[in-house]
């Protein structure tokens, strides 16, 4: 009675695509298919990411719109009213 698996059972068979460890270069198509499948399983959109430049422009446009509408403060008013020196506890 032996409790060890034979080497072939542990290592897999190279004829069937199993090898020892990660390949040096993963198959990009297979990785893409797995990513899409995994995203579908958890309910995320399966399309590729949007163009980063387009995302940046849309976020910047939204911030500019909110500033123009007065929905967010720009900090300019606080700087004008603020004393350039910190408050002091010492009285003269």
Phi and psi in radians as a Rosetta constraint file:
Dihedral C 1 N 2 CA 2 C 2 CIRCULARHARMONIC -2.083 0.35
Dihedral N 2 CA 2 C 2 N 3 CIRCULARHARMONIC 2.559 0.35
Dihedral C 2 N 3 CA 3 C 3 CIRCULARHARMONIC -1.911 0.35
Dihedral N 3 CA 3 C 3 N 4 CIRCULARHARMONIC 0.027 0.35
Dihedral C 3 N 4 CA 4 C 4 CIRCULARHARMONIC -1.676 0.35
Dihedral N 4 CA 4 C 4 N 5 CIRCULARHARMONIC 2.501 0.35
Dihedral C 4 N 5 CA 5 C 5 CIRCULARHARMONIC -1.447 0.35
Dihedral N 5 CA 5 C 5 N 6 CIRCULARHARMONIC 2.572 0.35
Dihedral C 5 N 6 CA 6 C 6 CIRCULARHARMONIC -1.172 0.35
Dihedral N 6 CA 6 C 6 N 7 CIRCULARHARMONIC 2.708 0.35
Dihedral C 6 N 7 CA 7 C 7 CIRCULARHARMONIC -0.950 0.35
Dihedral N 7 CA 7 C 7 N 8 CIRCULARHARMONIC -0.685 0.35
Dihedral C 7 N 8 CA 8 C 8 CIRCULARHARMONIC -1.087 0.35
Dihedral N 8 CA 8 C 8 N 9 CIRCULARHARMONIC -0.625 0.35
Dihedral C 8 N 9 CA 9 C 9 CIRCULARHARMONIC -1.261 0.35
Dihedral N 9 CA 9 C 9 N 10 CIRCULARHARMONIC -0.555 0.35
Dihedral C 9 N 10 CA 10 C 10 CIRCULARHARMONIC -1.399 0.35
Dihedral N 10 CA 10 C 10 N 11 CIRCULARHARMONIC -0.806 0.35
Dihedral C 10 N 11 CA 11 C 11 CIRCULARHARMONIC -1.384 0.35
Dihedral N 11 CA 11 C 11 N 12 CIRCULARHARMONIC -0.445 0.35
Dihedral C 11 N 12 CA 12 C 12 CIRCULARHARMONIC 1.498 0.35
Dihedral N 12 CA 12 C 12 N 13 CIRCULARHARMONIC 3.089 0.35
Dihedral C 12 N 13 CA 13 C 13 CIRCULARHARMONIC -1.946 0.35
Dihedral N 13 CA 13 C 13 N 14 CIRCULARHARMONIC 2.153 0.35
Dihedral C 13 N 14 CA 14 C 14 CIRCULARHARMONIC -1.078 0.35
Dihedral N 14 CA 14 C 14 N 15 CIRCULARHARMONIC -0.424 0.35
Dihedral C 14 N 15 CA 15 C 15 CIRCULARHARMONIC -1.175 0.35
Dihedral N 15 CA 15 C 15 N 16 CIRCULARHARMONIC -0.422 0.35
Dihedral C 15 N 16 CA 16 C 16 CIRCULARHARMONIC -1.840 0.35
Dihedral N 16 CA 16 C 16 N 17 CIRCULARHARMONIC 0.267 0.35
Dihedral C 16 N 17 CA 17 C 17 CIRCULARHARMONIC 1.582 0.35
Dihedral N 17 CA 17 C 17 N 18 CIRCULARHARMONIC -0.013 0.35
Dihedral C 17 N 18 CA 18 C 18 CIRCULARHARMONIC -1.661 0.35
Dihedral N 18 CA 18 C 18 N 19 CIRCULARHARMONIC 2.372 0.35
Dihedral C 18 N 19 CA 19 C 19 CIRCULARHARMONIC -2.445 0.35
Dihedral N 19 CA 19 C 19 N 20 CIRCULARHARMONIC -3.021 0.35
Dihedral C 19 N 20 CA 20 C 20 CIRCULARHARMONIC -1.644 0.35
Dihedral N 20 CA 20 C 20 N 21 CIRCULARHARMONIC 1.732 0.35
Dihedral C 20 N 21 CA 21 C 21 CIRCULARHARMONIC 1.589 0.35
Dihedral N 21 CA 21 C 21 N 22 CIRCULARHARMONIC -3.057 0.35
Dihedral C 21 N 22 CA 22 C 22 CIRCULARHARMONIC -1.271 0.35
Dihedral N 22 CA 22 C 22 N 23 CIRCULARHARMONIC 2.527 0.35
Dihedral C 22 N 23 CA 23 C 23 CIRCULARHARMONIC -1.215 0.35
Dihedral N 23 CA 23 C 23 N 24 CIRCULARHARMONIC 2.781 0.35
Dihedral C 23 N 24 CA 24 C 24 CIRCULARHARMONIC -1.133 0.35
Dihedral N 24 CA 24 C 24 N 25 CIRCULARHARMONIC -0.623 0.35
Dihedral C 24 N 25 CA 25 C 25 CIRCULARHARMONIC -2.285 0.35
Dihedral N 25 CA 25 C 25 N 26 CIRCULARHARMONIC 1.957 0.35
Dihedral C 25 N 26 CA 26 C 26 CIRCULARHARMONIC -1.142 0.35
Dihedral N 26 CA 26 C 26 N 27 CIRCULARHARMONIC 2.649 0.35
Dihedral C 26 N 27 CA 27 C 27 CIRCULARHARMONIC -1.248 0.35
Dihedral N 27 CA 27 C 27 N 28 CIRCULARHARMONIC 1.953 0.35
Dihedral C 27 N 28 CA 28 C 28 CIRCULARHARMONIC -1.083 0.35
Dihedral N 28 CA 28 C 28 N 29 CIRCULARHARMONIC -0.707 0.35
Dihedral C 28 N 29 CA 29 C 29 CIRCULARHARMONIC -1.128 0.35
Dihedral N 29 CA 29 C 29 N 30 CIRCULARHARMONIC -0.736 0.35
Dihedral C 29 N 30 CA 30 C 30 CIRCULARHARMONIC -1.140 0.35
Dihedral N 30 CA 30 C 30 N 31 CIRCULARHARMONIC -0.712 0.35
Dihedral C 30 N 31 CA 31 C 31 CIRCULARHARMONIC -1.089 0.35
Dihedral N 31 CA 31 C 31 N 32 CIRCULARHARMONIC -0.711 0.35
Dihedral C 31 N 32 CA 32 C 32 CIRCULARHARMONIC -1.116 0.35
Dihedral N 32 CA 32 C 32 N 33 CIRCULARHARMONIC -0.750 0.35
Dihedral C 32 N 33 CA 33 C 33 CIRCULARHARMONIC -1.110 0.35
Dihedral N 33 CA 33 C 33 N 34 CIRCULARHARMONIC -0.746 0.35
Dihedral C 33 N 34 CA 34 C 34 CIRCULARHARMONIC -1.131 0.35
Dihedral N 34 CA 34 C 34 N 35 CIRCULARHARMONIC -0.673 0.35
Dihedral C 34 N 35 CA 35 C 35 CIRCULARHARMONIC -1.104 0.35
Dihedral N 35 CA 35 C 35 N 36 CIRCULARHARMONIC -0.786 0.35
Dihedral C 35 N 36 CA 36 C 36 CIRCULARHARMONIC -1.084 0.35
Dihedral N 36 CA 36 C 36 N 37 CIRCULARHARMONIC -0.782 0.35
Dihedral C 36 N 37 CA 37 C 37 CIRCULARHARMONIC -1.097 0.35
Dihedral N 37 CA 37 C 37 N 38 CIRCULARHARMONIC -0.755 0.35
Dihedral C 37 N 38 CA 38 C 38 CIRCULARHARMONIC -1.135 0.35
Dihedral N 38 CA 38 C 38 N 39 CIRCULARHARMONIC -0.701 0.35
Dihedral C 38 N 39 CA 39 C 39 CIRCULARHARMONIC -1.145 0.35
Dihedral N 39 CA 39 C 39 N 40 CIRCULARHARMONIC -0.665 0.35
Dihedral C 39 N 40 CA 40 C 40 CIRCULARHARMONIC -1.099 0.35
Dihedral N 40 CA 40 C 40 N 41 CIRCULARHARMONIC -0.723 0.35
Dihedral C 40 N 41 CA 41 C 41 CIRCULARHARMONIC -1.090 0.35
Dihedral N 41 CA 41 C 41 N 42 CIRCULARHARMONIC -0.619 0.35
Dihedral C 41 N 42 CA 42 C 42 CIRCULARHARMONIC -1.682 0.35
Dihedral N 42 CA 42 C 42 N 43 CIRCULARHARMONIC 0.021 0.35
Dihedral C 42 N 43 CA 43 C 43 CIRCULARHARMONIC 1.497 0.35
Dihedral N 43 CA 43 C 43 N 44 CIRCULARHARMONIC 0.334 0.35
Dihedral C 43 N 44 CA 44 C 44 CIRCULARHARMONIC -1.581 0.35
Dihedral N 44 CA 44 C 44 N 45 CIRCULARHARMONIC 2.724 0.35
Dihedral C 44 N 45 CA 45 C 45 CIRCULARHARMONIC -1.080 0.35
Dihedral N 45 CA 45 C 45 N 46 CIRCULARHARMONIC 2.456 0.35
Dihedral C 45 N 46 CA 46 C 46 CIRCULARHARMONIC -1.628 0.35
Dihedral N 46 CA 46 C 46 N 47 CIRCULARHARMONIC -0.177 0.35
Dihedral C 46 N 47 CA 47 C 47 CIRCULARHARMONIC -1.186 0.35
Dihedral N 47 CA 47 C 47 N 48 CIRCULARHARMONIC 2.769 0.35
Dihedral C 47 N 48 CA 48 C 48 CIRCULARHARMONIC -1.166 0.35
Dihedral N 48 CA 48 C 48 N 49 CIRCULARHARMONIC 2.889 0.35
Dihedral C 48 N 49 CA 49 C 49 CIRCULARHARMONIC -1.159 0.35
Dihedral N 49 CA 49 C 49 N 50 CIRCULARHARMONIC 2.625 0.35
Dihedral C 49 N 50 CA 50 C 50 CIRCULARHARMONIC -1.203 0.35
Dihedral N 50 CA 50 C 50 N 51 CIRCULARHARMONIC 2.789 0.35
Dihedral C 50 N 51 CA 51 C 51 CIRCULARHARMONIC -1.023 0.35
Dihedral N 51 CA 51 C 51 N 52 CIRCULARHARMONIC 2.176 0.35
Dihedral C 51 N 52 CA 52 C 52 CIRCULARHARMONIC -1.018 0.35
Dihedral N 52 CA 52 C 52 N 53 CIRCULARHARMONIC -0.627 0.35
Dihedral C 52 N 53 CA 53 C 53 CIRCULARHARMONIC -1.148 0.35
Dihedral N 53 CA 53 C 53 N 54 CIRCULARHARMONIC -0.696 0.35
Dihedral C 53 N 54 CA 54 C 54 CIRCULARHARMONIC -1.175 0.35
Dihedral N 54 CA 54 C 54 N 55 CIRCULARHARMONIC -0.684 0.35
Dihedral C 54 N 55 CA 55 C 55 CIRCULARHARMONIC -1.084 0.35
Dihedral N 55 CA 55 C 55 N 56 CIRCULARHARMONIC -0.764 0.35
Dihedral C 55 N 56 CA 56 C 56 CIRCULARHARMONIC -1.093 0.35
Dihedral N 56 CA 56 C 56 N 57 CIRCULARHARMONIC -0.798 0.35
Dihedral C 56 N 57 CA 57 C 57 CIRCULARHARMONIC -1.072 0.35
Dihedral N 57 CA 57 C 57 N 58 CIRCULARHARMONIC -0.747 0.35
Dihedral C 57 N 58 CA 58 C 58 CIRCULARHARMONIC -1.171 0.35
Dihedral N 58 CA 58 C 58 N 59 CIRCULARHARMONIC -0.663 0.35
Dihedral C 58 N 59 CA 59 C 59 CIRCULARHARMONIC -1.168 0.35
Dihedral N 59 CA 59 C 59 N 60 CIRCULARHARMONIC -0.726 0.35
Dihedral C 59 N 60 CA 60 C 60 CIRCULARHARMONIC -1.131 0.35
Dihedral N 60 CA 60 C 60 N 61 CIRCULARHARMONIC -0.695 0.35
Dihedral C 60 N 61 CA 61 C 61 CIRCULARHARMONIC -1.110 0.35
Dihedral N 61 CA 61 C 61 N 62 CIRCULARHARMONIC -0.696 0.35
Dihedral C 61 N 62 CA 62 C 62 CIRCULARHARMONIC -1.138 0.35
Dihedral N 62 CA 62 C 62 N 63 CIRCULARHARMONIC -0.731 0.35
Dihedral C 62 N 63 CA 63 C 63 CIRCULARHARMONIC -1.118 0.35
Dihedral N 63 CA 63 C 63 N 64 CIRCULARHARMONIC -0.769 0.35
Dihedral C 63 N 64 CA 64 C 64 CIRCULARHARMONIC -1.072 0.35
Dihedral N 64 CA 64 C 64 N 65 CIRCULARHARMONIC -0.692 0.35
Dihedral C 64 N 65 CA 65 C 65 CIRCULARHARMONIC -1.113 0.35
Dihedral N 65 CA 65 C 65 N 66 CIRCULARHARMONIC -0.758 0.35
Dihedral C 65 N 66 CA 66 C 66 CIRCULARHARMONIC -1.156 0.35
Dihedral N 66 CA 66 C 66 N 67 CIRCULARHARMONIC -0.659 0.35
Dihedral C 66 N 67 CA 67 C 67 CIRCULARHARMONIC -1.160 0.35
Dihedral N 67 CA 67 C 67 N 68 CIRCULARHARMONIC -0.787 0.35
Dihedral C 67 N 68 CA 68 C 68 CIRCULARHARMONIC -1.100 0.35
Dihedral N 68 CA 68 C 68 N 69 CIRCULARHARMONIC -0.602 0.35
Dihedral C 68 N 69 CA 69 C 69 CIRCULARHARMONIC -1.422 0.35
Dihedral N 69 CA 69 C 69 N 70 CIRCULARHARMONIC -0.147 0.35
Dihedral C 69 N 70 CA 70 C 70 CIRCULARHARMONIC 1.383 0.35
Dihedral N 70 CA 70 C 70 N 71 CIRCULARHARMONIC 0.302 0.35
Dihedral C 70 N 71 CA 71 C 71 CIRCULARHARMONIC -1.340 0.35
Dihedral N 71 CA 71 C 71 N 72 CIRCULARHARMONIC -0.464 0.35
Dihedral C 71 N 72 CA 72 C 72 CIRCULARHARMONIC -2.254 0.35
Dihedral N 72 CA 72 C 72 N 73 CIRCULARHARMONIC 2.556 0.35
Dihedral C 72 N 73 CA 73 C 73 CIRCULARHARMONIC -1.410 0.35
Dihedral N 73 CA 73 C 73 N 74 CIRCULARHARMONIC 2.525 0.35
Dihedral C 73 N 74 CA 74 C 74 CIRCULARHARMONIC -1.659 0.35
Dihedral N 74 CA 74 C 74 N 75 CIRCULARHARMONIC -0.287 0.35
Dihedral C 74 N 75 CA 75 C 75 CIRCULARHARMONIC 1.655 0.35
Dihedral N 75 CA 75 C 75 N 76 CIRCULARHARMONIC -0.136 0.35
Dihedral C 75 N 76 CA 76 C 76 CIRCULARHARMONIC -1.142 0.35
Dihedral N 76 CA 76 C 76 N 77 CIRCULARHARMONIC -0.735 0.35
Dihedral C 76 N 77 CA 77 C 77 CIRCULARHARMONIC -1.139 0.35
Dihedral N 77 CA 77 C 77 N 78 CIRCULARHARMONIC -0.697 0.35
Dihedral C 77 N 78 CA 78 C 78 CIRCULARHARMONIC -1.152 0.35
Dihedral N 78 CA 78 C 78 N 79 CIRCULARHARMONIC -0.611 0.35
Dihedral C 78 N 79 CA 79 C 79 CIRCULARHARMONIC -1.220 0.35
Dihedral N 79 CA 79 C 79 N 80 CIRCULARHARMONIC -0.608 0.35
Dihedral C 79 N 80 CA 80 C 80 CIRCULARHARMONIC -1.212 0.35
Dihedral N 80 CA 80 C 80 N 81 CIRCULARHARMONIC -0.679 0.35
Dihedral C 80 N 81 CA 81 C 81 CIRCULARHARMONIC -1.487 0.35
Dihedral N 81 CA 81 C 81 N 82 CIRCULARHARMONIC -0.208 0.35
Dihedral C 81 N 82 CA 82 C 82 CIRCULARHARMONIC -1.453 0.35
Dihedral N 82 CA 82 C 82 N 83 CIRCULARHARMONIC 2.422 0.35
Dihedral C 82 N 83 CA 83 C 83 CIRCULARHARMONIC -1.273 0.35
Dihedral N 83 CA 83 C 83 N 84 CIRCULARHARMONIC 2.382 0.35
Dihedral C 83 N 84 CA 84 C 84 CIRCULARHARMONIC -1.197 0.35
Dihedral N 84 CA 84 C 84 N 85 CIRCULARHARMONIC -0.252 0.35
Dihedral C 84 N 85 CA 85 C 85 CIRCULARHARMONIC -1.916 0.35
Dihedral N 85 CA 85 C 85 N 86 CIRCULARHARMONIC 2.550 0.35
Dihedral C 85 N 86 CA 86 C 86 CIRCULARHARMONIC -1.202 0.35
Dihedral N 86 CA 86 C 86 N 87 CIRCULARHARMONIC 2.714 0.35
Dihedral C 86 N 87 CA 87 C 87 CIRCULARHARMONIC -1.135 0.35
Dihedral N 87 CA 87 C 87 N 88 CIRCULARHARMONIC 2.624 0.35
Dihedral C 87 N 88 CA 88 C 88 CIRCULARHARMONIC -2.062 0.35
Dihedral N 88 CA 88 C 88 N 89 CIRCULARHARMONIC 2.656 0.35
Dihedral C 88 N 89 CA 89 C 89 CIRCULARHARMONIC -1.632 0.35
Dihedral N 89 CA 89 C 89 N 90 CIRCULARHARMONIC -0.177 0.35
Dihedral C 89 N 90 CA 90 C 90 CIRCULARHARMONIC -1.500 0.35
Dihedral N 90 CA 90 C 90 N 91 CIRCULARHARMONIC 2.379 0.35
Dihedral C 90 N 91 CA 91 C 91 CIRCULARHARMONIC -1.857 0.35
Dihedral N 91 CA 91 C 91 N 92 CIRCULARHARMONIC 2.671 0.35
